[in-house]
Amino acid sequence: MLVLPAELTHKQAKACADMLAQALRKQSERAVVVEAAALTHFDSSALAVLLECRREALAQGKSFSVRQLPADLRKLAGLYGVAALLPAAP
């Protein structure tokens, strides 16, 4: 499972995306789950990071889902029309 930090804004986006990509390459499981429970301070950059992680997972033939995405970030994803690309993990 990949884990998002408590803060994910434009300032942390590149480092977080790089960290997730590196962890994803090392993950042997076919189902990629990103845990977002710790995420409390974010902006739209968090969506960009999640979408990049999704692209990377799909490119590797893996599935992608997000666990405990904060409600406000889910609403933001809906406004941008990308909510369907960030399915909730079971």
Chimera marker file (.cmm) of the C-alpha trace (Angstrom):
<marker_set name="trace">
<marker id="1" x="0.000" y="0.000" z="0.000" r="1" g="1" b="0" radius="0.5"/>
<marker id="2" x="1.211" y="3.477" z="-0.883" r="1" g="1" b="0" radius="0.5"/>
<marker id="3" x="0.625" y="6.221" z="1.702" r="1" g="1" b="0" radius="0.5"/>
<marker id="4" x="0.072" y="9.933" z="1.183" r="1" g="1" b="0" radius="0.5"/>
<marker id="5" x="1.562" y="12.422" z="3.658" r="1" g="1" b="0" radius="0.5"/>
<marker id="6" x="-0.510" y="14.705" z="5.893" r="1" g="1" b="0" radius="0.5"/>
<marker id="7" x="0.288" y="17.706" z="3.670" r="1" g="1" b="0" radius="0.5"/>
<marker id="8" x="0.225" y="17.603" z="-0.110" r="1" g="1" b="0" radius="0.5"/>
<marker id="9" x="0.269" y="20.982" z="-1.819" r="1" g="1" b="0" radius="0.5"/>
<marker id="10" x="2.135" y="22.346" z="-4.811" r="1" g="1" b="0" radius="0.5"/>
<marker id="11" x="5.230" y="22.651" z="-2.599" r="1" g="1" b="0" radius="0.5"/>
<marker id="12" x="5.355" y="18.884" z="-1.873" r="1" g="1" b="0" radius="0.5"/>
<marker id="13" x="3.812" y="17.585" z="-5.118" r="1" g="1" b="0" radius="0.5"/>
<marker id="14" x="6.953" y="16.715" z="-7.094" r="1" g="1" b="0" radius="0.5"/>
<marker id="15" x="8.686" y="15.005" z="-4.174" r="1" g="1" b="0" radius="0.5"/>
<marker id="16" x="5.521" y="13.054" z="-3.320" r="1" g="1" b="0" radius="0.5"/>
<marker id="17" x="4.949" y="12.014" z="-6.947" r="1" g="1" b="0" radius="0.5"/>
<marker id="18" x="8.561" y="10.862" z="-7.206" r="1" g="1" b="0" radius="0.5"/>
<marker id="19" x="8.266" y="8.909" z="-3.942" r="1" g="1" b="0" radius="0.5"/>
<marker id="20" x="5.051" y="7.218" z="-5.063" r="1" g="1" b="0" radius="0.5"/>
<marker id="21" x="6.496" y="6.347" z="-8.481" r="1" g="1" b="0" radius="0.5"/>
<marker id="22" x="9.557" y="4.787" z="-6.869" r="1" g="1" b="0" radius="0.5"/>
<marker id="23" x="7.442" y="2.785" z="-4.409" r="1" g="1" b="0" radius="0.5"/>
<marker id="24" x="5.118" y="1.707" z="-7.202" r="1" g="1" b="0" radius="0.5"/>
<marker id="25" x="8.005" y="0.322" z="-9.246" r="1" g="1" b="0" radius="0.5"/>
<marker id="26" x="9.073" y="-1.790" z="-6.255" r="1" g="1" b="0" radius="0.5"/>
<marker id="27" x="5.564" y="-3.057" z="-5.481" r="1" g="1" b="0" radius="0.5"/>
<marker id="28" x="4.913" y="-6.587" z="-6.688" r="1" g="1" b="0" radius="0.5"/>
<marker id="29" x="1.153" y="-6.580" z="-5.984" r="1" g="1" b="0" radius="0.5"/>
<marker id="30" x="-1.090" y="-6.143" z="-9.027" r="1" g="1" b="0" radius="0.5"/>
<marker id="31" x="-3.540" y="-3.926" z="-7.118" r="1" g="1" b="0" radius="0.5"/>
<marker id="32" x="-2.214" y="-0.497" z="-6.233" r="1" g="1" b="0" radius="0.5"/>
<marker id="33" x="-3.976" y="1.079" z="-3.249" r="1" g="1" b="0" radius="0.5"/>
<marker id="34" x="-3.119" y="4.595" z="-2.111" r="1" g="1" b="0" radius="0.5"/>
<marker id="35" x="-3.976" y="5.314" z="1.530" r="1" g="1" b="0" radius="0.5"/>
<marker id="36" x="-5.086" y="8.936" z="1.949" r="1" g="1" b="0" radius="0.5"/>
<marker id="37" x="-6.305" y="8.869" z="5.572" r="1" g="1" b="0" radius="0.5"/>
<marker id="38" x="-3.457" y="11.057" z="6.843" r="1" g="1" b="0" radius="0.5"/>
<marker id="39" x="-4.080" y="13.761" z="4.233" r="1" g="1" b="0" radius="0.5"/>
<marker id="40" x="-5.361" y="16.857" z="6.037" r="1" g="1" b="0" radius="0.5"/>
<marker id="41" x="-3.815" y="19.826" z="4.190" r="1" g="1" b="0" radius="0.5"/>
<marker id="42" x="-3.942" y="19.773" z="0.393" r="1" g="1" b="0" radius="0.5"/>
<marker id="43" x="-4.699" y="21.671" z="-2.772" r="1" g="1" b="0" radius="0.5"/>
<marker id="44" x="-5.444" y="20.597" z="-6.331" r="1" g="1" b="0" radius="0.5"/>
<marker id="45" x="-1.846" y="19.385" z="-6.655" r="1" g="1" b="0" radius="0.5"/>
<marker id="46" x="-2.909" y="16.337" z="-4.625" r="1" g="1" b="0" radius="0.5"/>
<marker id="47" x="-5.214" y="15.365" z="-7.489" r="1" g="1" b="0" radius="0.5"/>
<marker id="48" x="-2.375" y="15.746" z="-9.974" r="1" g="1" b="0" radius="0.5"/>
<marker id="49" x="-0.188" y="13.477" z="-7.859" r="1" g="1" b="0" radius="0.5"/>
<marker id="50" x="-2.915" y="10.840" z="-7.575" r="1" g="1" b="0" radius="0.5"/>
<marker id="51" x="-3.625" y="10.957" z="-11.311" r="1" g="1" b="0" radius="0.5"/>
<marker id="52" x="0.077" y="10.577" z="-12.095" r="1" g="1" b="0" radius="0.5"/>
<marker id="53" x="0.251" y="7.588" z="-9.754" r="1" g="1" b="0" radius="0.5"/>
<marker id="54" x="-2.789" y="6.119" z="-11.499" r="1" g="1" b="0" radius="0.5"/>
<marker id="55" x="-1.168" y="6.598" z="-14.926" r="1" g="1" b="0" radius="0.5"/>
<marker id="56" x="1.978" y="4.873" z="-13.720" r="1" g="1" b="0" radius="0.5"/>
<marker id="57" x="0.028" y="1.972" z="-12.190" r="1" g="1" b="0" radius="0.5"/>
<marker id="58" x="-2.025" y="1.430" z="-15.348" r="1" g="1" b="0" radius="0.5"/>
<marker id="59" x="1.115" y="1.625" z="-17.511" r="1" g="1" b="0" radius="0.5"/>
<marker id="60" x="2.495" y="-1.250" z="-15.428" r="1" g="1" b="0" radius="0.5"/>
<marker id="61" x="-0.709" y="-3.261" z="-15.944" r="1" g="1" b="0" radius="0.5"/>
<marker id="62" x="-1.881" y="-2.770" z="-12.368" r="1" g="1" b="0" radius="0.5"/>
<marker id="63" x="-5.230" y="-1.668" z="-10.981" r="1" g="1" b="0" radius="0.5"/>
<marker id="64" x="-5.522" y="1.568" z="-8.992" r="1" g="1" b="0" radius="0.5"/>
<marker id="65" x="-7.723" y="2.728" z="-6.124" r="1" g="1" b="0" radius="0.5"/>
<marker id="66" x="-7.657" y="5.181" z="-3.234" r="1" g="1" b="0" radius="0.5"/>
<marker id="67" x="-8.589" y="4.442" z="0.358" r="1" g="1" b="0" radius="0.5"/>
<marker id="68" x="-10.085" y="7.137" z="2.615" r="1" g="1" b="0" radius="0.5"/>
<marker id="69" x="-9.829" y="10.067" z="0.214" r="1" g="1" b="0" radius="0.5"/>
<marker id="70" x="-10.883" y="13.176" z="2.192" r="1" g="1" b="0" radius="0.5"/>
<marker id="71" x="-14.397" y="14.348" z="1.325" r="1" g="1" b="0" radius="0.5"/>
<marker id="72" x="-13.193" y="17.803" z="0.263" r="1" g="1" b="0" radius="0.5"/>
<marker id="73" x="-10.661" y="16.304" z="-2.112" r="1" g="1" b="0" radius="0.5"/>
<marker id="74" x="-13.339" y="13.971" z="-3.516" r="1" g="1" b="0" radius="0.5"/>
<marker id="75" x="-15.535" y="17.053" z="-4.113" r="1" g="1" b="0" radius="0.5"/>
<marker id="76" x="-12.651" y="18.813" z="-5.848" r="1" g="1" b="0" radius="0.5"/>
<marker id="77" x="-12.120" y="15.758" z="-8.054" r="1" g="1" b="0" radius="0.5"/>
<marker id="78" x="-15.808" y="15.932" z="-8.949" r="1" g="1" b="0" radius="0.5"/>
<marker id="79" x="-15.534" y="19.610" z="-9.885" r="1" g="1" b="0" radius="0.5"/>
<marker id="80" x="-12.587" y="18.814" z="-12.156" r="1" g="1" b="0" radius="0.5"/>
<marker id="81" x="-14.406" y="15.834" z="-13.644" r="1" g="1" b="0" radius="0.5"/>
<marker id="82" x="-11.828" y="13.256" z="-12.530" r="1" g="1" b="0" radius="0.5"/>
<marker id="83" x="-13.615" y="11.582" z="-9.601" r="1" g="1" b="0" radius="0.5"/>
<marker id="84" x="-14.274" y="8.427" z="-11.632" r="1" g="1" b="0" radius="0.5"/>
<marker id="85" x="-10.524" y="8.068" z="-12.198" r="1" g="1" b="0" radius="0.5"/>
<marker id="86" x="-9.969" y="7.774" z="-8.420" r="1" g="1" b="0" radius="0.5"/>
<marker id="87" x="-12.105" y="4.801" z="-7.382" r="1" g="1" b="0" radius="0.5"/>
<marker id="88" x="-12.495" y="4.032" z="-3.697" r="1" g="1" b="0" radius="0.5"/>
<marker id="89" x="-10.593" y="0.988" z="-2.446" r="1" g="1" b="0" radius="0.5"/>
<marker id="90" x="-12.694" y="-1.750" z="-0.847" r="1" g="1" b="0" radius="0.5"/>
<link id1="1" id2="2" r="1" g="1" b="0" radius="0.2"/>
<link id1="2" id2="3" r="1" g="1" b="0" radius="0.2"/>
<link id1="3" id2="4" r="1" g="1" b="0" radius="0.2"/>
<link id1="4" id2="5" r="1" g="1" b="0" radius="0.2"/>
<link id1="5" id2="6" r="1" g="1" b="0" radius="0.2"/>
<link id1="6" id2="7" r="1" g="1" b="0" radius="0.2"/>
<link id1="7" id2="8" r="1" g="1" b="0" radius="0.2"/>
<link id1="8" id2="9" r="1" g="1" b="0" radius="0.2"/>
<link id1="9" id2="10" r="1" g="1" b="0" radius="0.2"/>
<link id1="10" id2="11" r="1" g="1" b="0" radius="0.2"/>
<link id1="11" id2="12" r="1" g="1" b="0" radius="0.2"/>
<link id1="12" id2="13" r="1" g="1" b="0" radius="0.2"/>
<link id1="13" id2="14" r="1" g="1" b="0" radius="0.2"/>
<link id1="14" id2="15" r="1" g="1" b="0" radius="0.2"/>
<link id1="15" id2="16" r="1" g="1" b="0" radius="0.2"/>
<link id1="16" id2="17" r="1" g="1" b="0" radius="0.2"/>
<link id1="17" id2="18" r="1" g="1" b="0" radius="0.2"/>
<link id1="18" id2="19" r="1" g="1" b="0" radius="0.2"/>
<link id1="19" id2="20" r="1" g="1" b="0" radius="0.2"/>
<link id1="20" id2="21" r="1" g="1" b="0" radius="0.2"/>
<link id1="21" id2="22" r="1" g="1" b="0" radius="0.2"/>
<link id1="22" id2="23" r="1" g="1" b="0" radius="0.2"/>
<link id1="23" id2="24" r="1" g="1" b="0" radius="0.2"/>
<link id1="24" id2="25" r="1" g="1" b="0" radius="0.2"/>
<link id1="25" id2="26" r="1" g="1" b="0" radius="0.2"/>
<link id1="26" id2="27" r="1" g="1" b="0" radius="0.2"/>
<link id1="27" id2="28" r="1" g="1" b="0" radius="0.2"/>
<link id1="28" id2="29" r="1" g="1" b="0" radius="0.2"/>
<link id1="29" id2="30" r="1" g="1" b="0" radius="0.2"/>
<link id1="30" id2="31" r="1" g="1" b="0" radius="0.2"/>
<link id1="31" id2="32" r="1" g="1" b="0" radius="0.2"/>
<link id1="32" id2="33" r="1" g="1" b="0" radius="0.2"/>
<link id1="33" id2="34" r="1" g="1" b="0" radius="0.2"/>
<link id1="34" id2="35" r="1" g="1" b="0" radius="0.2"/>
<link id1="35" id2="36" r="1" g="1" b="0" radius="0.2"/>
<link id1="36" id2="37" r="1" g="1" b="0" radius="0.2"/>
<link id1="37" id2="38" r="1" g="1" b="0" radius="0.2"/>
<link id1="38" id2="39" r="1" g="1" b="0" radius="0.2"/>
<link id1="39" id2="40" r="1" g="1" b="0" radius="0.2"/>
<link id1="40" id2="41" r="1" g="1" b="0" radius="0.2"/>
<link id1="41" id2="42" r="1" g="1" b="0" radius="0.2"/>
<link id1="42" id2="43" r="1" g="1" b="0" radius="0.2"/>
<link id1="43" id2="44" r="1" g="1" b="0" radius="0.2"/>
<link id1="44" id2="45" r="1" g="1" b="0" radius="0.2"/>
<link id1="45" id2="46" r="1" g="1" b="0" radius="0.2"/>
<link id1="46" id2="47" r="1" g="1" b="0" radius="0.2"/>
<link id1="47" id2="48" r="1" g="1" b="0" radius="0.2"/>
<link id1="48" id2="49" r="1" g="1" b="0" radius="0.2"/>
<link id1="49" id2="50" r="1" g="1" b="0" radius="0.2"/>
<link id1="50" id2="51" r="1" g="1" b="0" radius="0.2"/>
<link id1="51" id2="52" r="1" g="1" b="0" radius="0.2"/>
<link id1="52" id2="53" r="1" g="1" b="0" radius="0.2"/>
<link id1="53" id2="54" r="1" g="1" b="0" radius="0.2"/>
<link id1="54" id2="55" r="1" g="1" b="0" radius="0.2"/>
<link id1="55" id2="56" r="1" g="1" b="0" radius="0.2"/>
<link id1="56" id2="57" r="1" g="1" b="0" radius="0.2"/>
<link id1="57" id2="58" r="1" g="1" b="0" radius="0.2"/>
<link id1="58" id2="59" r="1" g="1" b="0" radius="0.2"/>
<link id1="59" id2="60" r="1" g="1" b="0" radius="0.2"/>
<link id1="60" id2="61" r="1" g="1" b="0" radius="0.2"/>
<link id1="61" id2="62" r="1" g="1" b="0" radius="0.2"/>
<link id1="62" id2="63" r="1" g="1" b="0" radius="0.2"/>
<link id1="63" id2="64" r="1" g="1" b="0" radius="0.2"/>
<link id1="64" id2="65" r="1" g="1" b="0" radius="0.2"/>
<link id1="65" id2="66" r="1" g="1" b="0" radius="0.2"/>
<link id1="66" id2="67" r="1" g="1" b="0" radius="0.2"/>
<link id1="67" id2="68" r="1" g="1" b="0" radius="0.2"/>
<link id1="68" id2="69" r="1" g="1" b="0" radius="0.2"/>
<link id1="69" id2="70" r="1" g="1" b="0" radius="0.2"/>
<link id1="70" id2="71" r="1" g="1" b="0" radius="0.2"/>
<link id1="71" id2="72" r="1" g="1" b="0" radius="0.2"/>
<link id1="72" id2="73" r="1" g="1" b="0" radius="0.2"/>
<link id1="73" id2="74" r="1" g="1" b="0" radius="0.2"/>
<link id1="74" id2="75" r="1" g="1" b="0" radius="0.2"/>
<link id1="75" id2="76" r="1" g="1" b="0" radius="0.2"/>
<link id1="76" id2="77" r="1" g="1" b="0" radius="0.2"/>
<link id1="77" id2="78" r="1" g="1" b="0" radius="0.2"/>
<link id1="78" id2="79" r="1" g="1" b="0" radius="0.2"/>
<link id1="79" id2="80" r="1" g="1" b="0" radius="0.2"/>
<link id1="80" id2="81" r="1" g="1" b="0" radius="0.2"/>
<link id1="81" id2="82" r="1" g="1" b="0" radius="0.2"/>
<link id1="82" id2="83" r="1" g="1" b="0" radius="0.2"/>
<link id1="83" id2="84" r="1" g="1" b="0" radius="0.2"/>
<link id1="84" id2="85" r="1" g="1" b="0" radius="0.2"/>
<link id1="85" id2="86" r="1" g="1" b="0" radius="0.2"/>
<link id1="86" id2="87" r="1" g="1" b="0" radius="0.2"/>
<link id1="87" id2="88" r="1" g="1" b="0" radius="0.2"/>
<link id1="88" id2="89" r="1" g="1" b="0" radius="0.2"/>
<link id1="89" id2="90" r="1" g="1" b="0" radius="0.2"/>
</marker_set>
